[in-house]
Amino acid sequence: MAFTYKPLWHLLVENDMTKTQLREKLGLSTATLAKLGKDEYVSLEVIDKICTLFNCQPNDVIEHKKEEVSDE
């Protein structure tokens, strides 16, 4: 996976909010929350909801991480 949601988890801590509270506030499914927790892809609609809630930009929620390229 080339993206991580670590910035989102920091945002939650800064705003004294749990993952469950985030899920309930945005109306996300538990499956979507699990995808975020495993750094899996979620729709841009989900990212948009999070950015709207925290009045922030996508780079405040997700971070691109460089994957190692194998020499095969």
Phi and psi restraints in degrees (range 20) as a CNS / XPLOR table:
assign (resid 1 and name C) (resid 2 and name N)
       (resid 2 and name CA) (resid 2 and name C) 1.0 -94.1 20.0 2
assign (resid 2 and name N) (resid 2 and name CA)
       (resid 2 and name C) (resid 3 and name N) 1.0 -2.2 20.0 2
assign (resid 2 and name C) (resid 3 and name N)
       (resid 3 and name CA) (resid 3 and name C) 1.0 -126.4 20.0 2
assign (resid 3 and name N) (resid 3 and name CA)
       (resid 3 and name C) (resid 4 and name N) 1.0 151.7 20.0 2
assign (resid 3 and name C) (resid 4 and name N)
       (resid 4 and name CA) (resid 4 and name C) 1.0 -131.2 20.0 2
assign (resid 4 and name N) (resid 4 and name CA)
       (resid 4 and name C) (resid 5 and name N) 1.0 150.6 20.0 2
assign (resid 4 and name C) (resid 5 and name N)
       (resid 5 and name CA) (resid 5 and name C) 1.0 -104.0 20.0 2
assign (resid 5 and name N) (resid 5 and name CA)
       (resid 5 and name C) (resid 6 and name N) 1.0 21.3 20.0 2
assign (resid 5 and name C) (resid 6 and name N)
       (resid 6 and name CA) (resid 6 and name C) 1.0 -53.7 20.0 2
assign (resid 6 and name N) (resid 6 and name CA)
       (resid 6 and name C) (resid 7 and name N) 1.0 -40.6 20.0 2
assign (resid 6 and name C) (resid 7 and name N)
       (resid 7 and name CA) (resid 7 and name C) 1.0 -59.8 20.0 2
assign (resid 7 and name N) (resid 7 and name CA)
       (resid 7 and name C) (resid 8 and name N) 1.0 -33.6 20.0 2
assign (resid 7 and name C) (resid 8 and name N)
       (resid 8 and name CA) (resid 8 and name C) 1.0 -63.6 20.0 2
assign (resid 8 and name N) (resid 8 and name CA)
       (resid 8 and name C) (resid 9 and name N) 1.0 -43.9 20.0 2
assign (resid 8 and name C) (resid 9 and name N)
       (resid 9 and name CA) (resid 9 and name C) 1.0 -65.3 20.0 2
assign (resid 9 and name N) (resid 9 and name CA)
       (resid 9 and name C) (resid 10 and name N) 1.0 -34.8 20.0 2
assign (resid 9 and name C) (resid 10 and name N)
       (resid 10 and name CA) (resid 10 and name C) 1.0 -66.7 20.0 2
assign (resid 10 and name N) (resid 10 and name CA)
       (resid 10 and name C) (resid 11 and name N) 1.0 -39.1 20.0 2
assign (resid 10 and name C) (resid 11 and name N)
       (resid 11 and name CA) (resid 11 and name C) 1.0 -60.0 20.0 2
assign (resid 11 and name N) (resid 11 and name CA)
       (resid 11 and name C) (resid 12 and name N) 1.0 -41.6 20.0 2
assign (resid 11 and name C) (resid 12 and name N)
       (resid 12 and name CA) (resid 12 and name C) 1.0 -62.5 20.0 2
assign (resid 12 and name N) (resid 12 and name CA)
       (resid 12 and name C) (resid 13 and name N) 1.0 -43.8 20.0 2
assign (resid 12 and name C) (resid 13 and name N)
       (resid 13 and name CA) (resid 13 and name C) 1.0 -62.4 20.0 2
assign (resid 13 and name N) (resid 13 and name CA)
       (resid 13 and name C) (resid 14 and name N) 1.0 -45.2 20.0 2
assign (resid 13 and name C) (resid 14 and name N)
       (resid 14 and name CA) (resid 14 and name C) 1.0 -60.5 20.0 2
assign (resid 14 and name N) (resid 14 and name CA)
       (resid 14 and name C) (resid 15 and name N) 1.0 -31.6 20.0 2
assign (resid 14 and name C) (resid 15 and name N)
       (resid 15 and name CA) (resid 15 and name C) 1.0 -100.2 20.0 2
assign (resid 15 and name N) (resid 15 and name CA)
       (resid 15 and name C) (resid 16 and name N) 1.0 11.7 20.0 2
assign (resid 15 and name C) (resid 16 and name N)
       (resid 16 and name CA) (resid 16 and name C) 1.0 49.5 20.0 2
assign (resid 16 and name N) (resid 16 and name CA)
       (resid 16 and name C) (resid 17 and name N) 1.0 51.2 20.0 2
assign (resid 16 and name C) (resid 17 and name N)
       (resid 17 and name CA) (resid 17 and name C) 1.0 -127.1 20.0 2
assign (resid 17 and name N) (resid 17 and name CA)
       (resid 17 and name C) (resid 18 and name N) 1.0 139.7 20.0 2
assign (resid 17 and name C) (resid 18 and name N)
       (resid 18 and name CA) (resid 18 and name C) 1.0 -89.4 20.0 2
assign (resid 18 and name N) (resid 18 and name CA)
       (resid 18 and name C) (resid 19 and name N) 1.0 165.9 20.0 2
assign (resid 18 and name C) (resid 19 and name N)
       (resid 19 and name CA) (resid 19 and name C) 1.0 -62.2 20.0 2
assign (resid 19 and name N) (resid 19 and name CA)
       (resid 19 and name C) (resid 20 and name N) 1.0 -37.9 20.0 2
assign (resid 19 and name C) (resid 20 and name N)
       (resid 20 and name CA) (resid 20 and name C) 1.0 -65.0 20.0 2
assign (resid 20 and name N) (resid 20 and name CA)
       (resid 20 and name C) (resid 21 and name N) 1.0 -41.6 20.0 2
assign (resid 20 and name C) (resid 21 and name N)
       (resid 21 and name CA) (resid 21 and name C) 1.0 -63.0 20.0 2
assign (resid 21 and name N) (resid 21 and name CA)
       (resid 21 and name C) (resid 22 and name N) 1.0 -40.5 20.0 2
assign (resid 21 and name C) (resid 22 and name N)
       (resid 22 and name CA) (resid 22 and name C) 1.0 -60.3 20.0 2
assign (resid 22 and name N) (resid 22 and name CA)
       (resid 22 and name C) (resid 23 and name N) 1.0 -48.2 20.0 2
assign (resid 22 and name C) (resid 23 and name N)
       (resid 23 and name CA) (resid 23 and name C) 1.0 -58.7 20.0 2
assign (resid 23 and name N) (resid 23 and name CA)
       (resid 23 and name C) (resid 24 and name N) 1.0 -47.1 20.0 2
assign (resid 23 and name C) (resid 24 and name N)
       (resid 24 and name CA) (resid 24 and name C) 1.0 -66.9 20.0 2
assign (resid 24 and name N) (resid 24 and name CA)
       (resid 24 and name C) (resid 25 and name N) 1.0 -41.7 20.0 2
assign (resid 24 and name C) (resid 25 and name N)
       (resid 25 and name CA) (resid 25 and name C) 1.0 -64.7 20.0 2
assign (resid 25 and name N) (resid 25 and name CA)
       (resid 25 and name C) (resid 26 and name N) 1.0 -36.1 20.0 2
assign (resid 25 and name C) (resid 26 and name N)
       (resid 26 and name CA) (resid 26 and name C) 1.0 -96.3 20.0 2
assign (resid 26 and name N) (resid 26 and name CA)
       (resid 26 and name C) (resid 27 and name N) 1.0 -7.1 20.0 2
assign (resid 26 and name C) (resid 27 and name N)
       (resid 27 and name CA) (resid 27 and name C) 1.0 70.8 20.0 2
assign (resid 27 and name N) (resid 27 and name CA)
       (resid 27 and name C) (resid 28 and name N) 1.0 34.1 20.0 2
assign (resid 27 and name C) (resid 28 and name N)
       (resid 28 and name CA) (resid 28 and name C) 1.0 -84.9 20.0 2
assign (resid 28 and name N) (resid 28 and name CA)
       (resid 28 and name C) (resid 29 and name N) 1.0 153.0 20.0 2
assign (resid 28 and name C) (resid 29 and name N)
       (resid 29 and name CA) (resid 29 and name C) 1.0 -80.2 20.0 2
assign (resid 29 and name N) (resid 29 and name CA)
       (resid 29 and name C) (resid 30 and name N) 1.0 162.4 20.0 2
assign (resid 29 and name C) (resid 30 and name N)
       (resid 30 and name CA) (resid 30 and name C) 1.0 -65.5 20.0 2
assign (resid 30 and name N) (resid 30 and name CA)
       (resid 30 and name C) (resid 31 and name N) 1.0 -30.1 20.0 2
assign (resid 30 and name C) (resid 31 and name N)
       (resid 31 and name CA) (resid 31 and name C) 1.0 -64.8 20.0 2
assign (resid 31 and name N) (resid 31 and name CA)
       (resid 31 and name C) (resid 32 and name N) 1.0 -41.1 20.0 2
assign (resid 31 and name C) (resid 32 and name N)
       (resid 32 and name CA) (resid 32 and name C) 1.0 -66.0 20.0 2
assign (resid 32 and name N) (resid 32 and name CA)
       (resid 32 and name C) (resid 33 and name N) 1.0 -41.8 20.0 2
assign (resid 32 and name C) (resid 33 and name N)
       (resid 33 and name CA) (resid 33 and name C) 1.0 -62.7 20.0 2
assign (resid 33 and name N) (resid 33 and name CA)
       (resid 33 and name C) (resid 34 and name N) 1.0 -39.1 20.0 2
assign (resid 33 and name C) (resid 34 and name N)
       (resid 34 and name CA) (resid 34 and name C) 1.0 -64.3 20.0 2
assign (resid 34 and name N) (resid 34 and name CA)
       (resid 34 and name C) (resid 35 and name N) 1.0 -39.7 20.0 2
assign (resid 34 and name C) (resid 35 and name N)
       (resid 35 and name CA) (resid 35 and name C) 1.0 -62.0 20.0 2
assign (resid 35 and name N) (resid 35 and name CA)
       (resid 35 and name C) (resid 36 and name N) 1.0 -42.8 20.0 2
assign (resid 35 and name C) (resid 36 and name N)
       (resid 36 and name CA) (resid 36 and name C) 1.0 -61.1 20.0 2
assign (resid 36 and name N) (resid 36 and name CA)
       (resid 36 and name C) (resid 37 and name N) 1.0 -41.9 20.0 2
assign (resid 36 and name C) (resid 37 and name N)
       (resid 37 and name CA) (resid 37 and name C) 1.0 -65.6 20.0 2
assign (resid 37 and name N) (resid 37 and name CA)
       (resid 37 and name C) (resid 38 and name N) 1.0 -25.5 20.0 2
assign (resid 37 and name C) (resid 38 and name N)
       (resid 38 and name CA) (resid 38 and name C) 1.0 -101.7 20.0 2
assign (resid 38 and name N) (resid 38 and name CA)
       (resid 38 and name C) (resid 39 and name N) 1.0 12.1 20.0 2
assign (resid 38 and name C) (resid 39 and name N)
       (resid 39 and name CA) (resid 39 and name C) 1.0 56.1 20.0 2
assign (resid 39 and name N) (resid 39 and name CA)
       (resid 39 and name C) (resid 40 and name N) 1.0 39.0 20.0 2
assign (resid 39 and name C) (resid 40 and name N)
       (resid 40 and name CA) (resid 40 and name C) 1.0 -97.1 20.0 2
assign (resid 40 and name N) (resid 40 and name CA)
       (resid 40 and name C) (resid 41 and name N) 1.0 165.2 20.0 2
assign (resid 40 and name C) (resid 41 and name N)
       (resid 41 and name CA) (resid 41 and name C) 1.0 -65.3 20.0 2
assign (resid 41 and name N) (resid 41 and name CA)
       (resid 41 and name C) (resid 42 and name N) 1.0 138.5 20.0 2
assign (resid 41 and name C) (resid 42 and name N)
       (resid 42 and name CA) (resid 42 and name C) 1.0 -128.9 20.0 2
assign (resid 42 and name N) (resid 42 and name CA)
       (resid 42 and name C) (resid 43 and name N) 1.0 163.6 20.0 2
assign (resid 42 and name C) (resid 43 and name N)
       (resid 43 and name CA) (resid 43 and name C) 1.0 -70.4 20.0 2
assign (resid 43 and name N) (resid 43 and name CA)
       (resid 43 and name C) (resid 44 and name N) 1.0 158.8 20.0 2
assign (resid 43 and name C) (resid 44 and name N)
       (resid 44 and name CA) (resid 44 and name C) 1.0 -66.1 20.0 2
assign (resid 44 and name N) (resid 44 and name CA)
       (resid 44 and name C) (resid 45 and name N) 1.0 -23.3 20.0 2
assign (resid 44 and name C) (resid 45 and name N)
       (resid 45 and name CA) (resid 45 and name C) 1.0 -61.6 20.0 2
assign (resid 45 and name N) (resid 45 and name CA)
       (resid 45 and name C) (resid 46 and name N) 1.0 -40.1 20.0 2
assign (resid 45 and name C) (resid 46 and name N)
       (resid 46 and name CA) (resid 46 and name C) 1.0 -65.7 20.0 2
assign (resid 46 and name N) (resid 46 and name CA)
       (resid 46 and name C) (resid 47 and name N) 1.0 -45.2 20.0 2
assign (resid 46 and name C) (resid 47 and name N)
       (resid 47 and name CA) (resid 47 and name C) 1.0 -61.2 20.0 2
assign (resid 47 and name N) (resid 47 and name CA)
       (resid 47 and name C) (resid 48 and name N) 1.0 -40.7 20.0 2
assign (resid 47 and name C) (resid 48 and name N)
       (resid 48 and name CA) (resid 48 and name C) 1.0 -61.1 20.0 2
assign (resid 48 and name N) (resid 48 and name CA)
       (resid 48 and name C) (resid 49 and name N) 1.0 -43.7 20.0 2
assign (resid 48 and name C) (resid 49 and name N)
       (resid 49 and name CA) (resid 49 and name C) 1.0 -62.0 20.0 2
assign (resid 49 and name N) (resid 49 and name CA)
       (resid 49 and name C) (resid 50 and name N) 1.0 -42.4 20.0 2
assign (resid 49 and name C) (resid 50 and name N)
       (resid 50 and name CA) (resid 50 and name C) 1.0 -65.2 20.0 2
assign (resid 50 and name N) (resid 50 and name CA)
       (resid 50 and name C) (resid 51 and name N) 1.0 -45.0 20.0 2
assign (resid 50 and name C) (resid 51 and name N)
       (resid 51 and name CA) (resid 51 and name C) 1.0 -63.0 20.0 2
assign (resid 51 and name N) (resid 51 and name CA)
       (resid 51 and name C) (resid 52 and name N) 1.0 -38.3 20.0 2
assign (resid 51 and name C) (resid 52 and name N)
       (resid 52 and name CA) (resid 52 and name C) 1.0 -65.4 20.0 2
assign (resid 52 and name N) (resid 52 and name CA)
       (resid 52 and name C) (resid 53 and name N) 1.0 -43.8 20.0 2
assign (resid 52 and name C) (resid 53 and name N)
       (resid 53 and name CA) (resid 53 and name C) 1.0 -59.7 20.0 2
assign (resid 53 and name N) (resid 53 and name CA)
       (resid 53 and name C) (resid 54 and name N) 1.0 -46.3 20.0 2
assign (resid 53 and name C) (resid 54 and name N)
       (resid 54 and name CA) (resid 54 and name C) 1.0 -95.1 20.0 2
assign (resid 54 and name N) (resid 54 and name CA)
       (resid 54 and name C) (resid 55 and name N) 1.0 1.3 20.0 2
assign (resid 54 and name C) (resid 55 and name N)
       (resid 55 and name CA) (resid 55 and name C) 1.0 50.8 20.0 2
assign (resid 55 and name N) (resid 55 and name CA)
       (resid 55 and name C) (resid 56 and name N) 1.0 55.8 20.0 2
assign (resid 55 and name C) (resid 56 and name N)
       (resid 56 and name CA) (resid 56 and name C) 1.0 -136.4 20.0 2
assign (resid 56 and name N) (resid 56 and name CA)
       (resid 56 and name C) (resid 57 and name N) 1.0 -179.3 20.0 2
assign (resid 56 and name C) (resid 57 and name N)
       (resid 57 and name CA) (resid 57 and name C) 1.0 -102.2 20.0 2
assign (resid 57 and name N) (resid 57 and name CA)
       (resid 57 and name C) (resid 58 and name N) 1.0 158.9 20.0 2
assign (resid 57 and name C) (resid 58 and name N)
       (resid 58 and name CA) (resid 58 and name C) 1.0 -53.9 20.0 2
assign (resid 58 and name N) (resid 58 and name CA)
       (resid 58 and name C) (resid 59 and name N) 1.0 -34.5 20.0 2
assign (resid 58 and name C) (resid 59 and name N)
       (resid 59 and name CA) (resid 59 and name C) 1.0 -69.2 20.0 2
assign (resid 59 and name N) (resid 59 and name CA)
       (resid 59 and name C) (resid 60 and name N) 1.0 -10.2 20.0 2
assign (resid 59 and name C) (resid 60 and name N)
       (resid 60 and name CA) (resid 60 and name C) 1.0 -85.8 20.0 2
assign (resid 60 and name N) (resid 60 and name CA)
       (resid 60 and name C) (resid 61 and name N) 1.0 -6.7 20.0 2
assign (resid 60 and name C) (resid 61 and name N)
       (resid 61 and name CA) (resid 61 and name C) 1.0 -115.1 20.0 2
assign (resid 61 and name N) (resid 61 and name CA)
       (resid 61 and name C) (resid 62 and name N) 1.0 -39.7 20.0 2
assign (resid 61 and name C) (resid 62 and name N)
       (resid 62 and name CA) (resid 62 and name C) 1.0 -123.8 20.0 2
assign (resid 62 and name N) (resid 62 and name CA)
       (resid 62 and name C) (resid 63 and name N) 1.0 157.9 20.0 2
assign (resid 62 and name C) (resid 63 and name N)
       (resid 63 and name CA) (resid 63 and name C) 1.0 -139.2 20.0 2
assign (resid 63 and name N) (resid 63 and name CA)
       (resid 63 and name C) (resid 64 and name N) 1.0 134.4 20.0 2
assign (resid 63 and name C) (resid 64 and name N)
       (resid 64 and name CA) (resid 64 and name C) 1.0 -83.1 20.0 2
assign (resid 64 and name N) (resid 64 and name CA)
       (resid 64 and name C) (resid 65 and name N) 1.0 131.7 20.0 2
assign (resid 64 and name C) (resid 65 and name N)
       (resid 65 and name CA) (resid 65 and name C) 1.0 -118.1 20.0 2
assign (resid 65 and name N) (resid 65 and name CA)
       (resid 65 and name C) (resid 66 and name N) 1.0 134.5 20.0 2
assign (resid 65 and name C) (resid 66 and name N)
       (resid 66 and name CA) (resid 66 and name C) 1.0 -72.4 20.0 2
assign (resid 66 and name N) (resid 66 and name CA)
       (resid 66 and name C) (resid 67 and name N) 1.0 128.9 20.0 2
assign (resid 66 and name C) (resid 67 and name N)
       (resid 67 and name CA) (resid 67 and name C) 1.0 -89.5 20.0 2
assign (resid 67 and name N) (resid 67 and name CA)
       (resid 67 and name C) (resid 68 and name N) 1.0 144.6 20.0 2
assign (resid 67 and name C) (resid 68 and name N)
       (resid 68 and name CA) (resid 68 and name C) 1.0 -71.6 20.0 2
assign (resid 68 and name N) (resid 68 and name CA)
       (resid 68 and name C) (resid 69 and name N) 1.0 133.9 20.0 2
assign (resid 68 and name C) (resid 69 and name N)
       (resid 69 and name CA) (resid 69 and name C) 1.0 -97.1 20.0 2
assign (resid 69 and name N) (resid 69 and name CA)
       (resid 69 and name C) (resid 70 and name N) 1.0 127.0 20.0 2
assign (resid 69 and name C) (resid 70 and name N)
       (resid 70 and name CA) (resid 70 and name C) 1.0 -81.6 20.0 2
assign (resid 70 and name N) (resid 70 and name CA)
       (resid 70 and name C) (resid 71 and name N) 1.0 153.4 20.0 2
assign (resid 70 and name C) (resid 71 and name N)
       (resid 71 and name CA) (resid 71 and name C) 1.0 -96.6 20.0 2
assign (resid 71 and name N) (resid 71 and name CA)
       (resid 71 and name C) (resid 72 and name N) 1.0 43.7 20.0 2
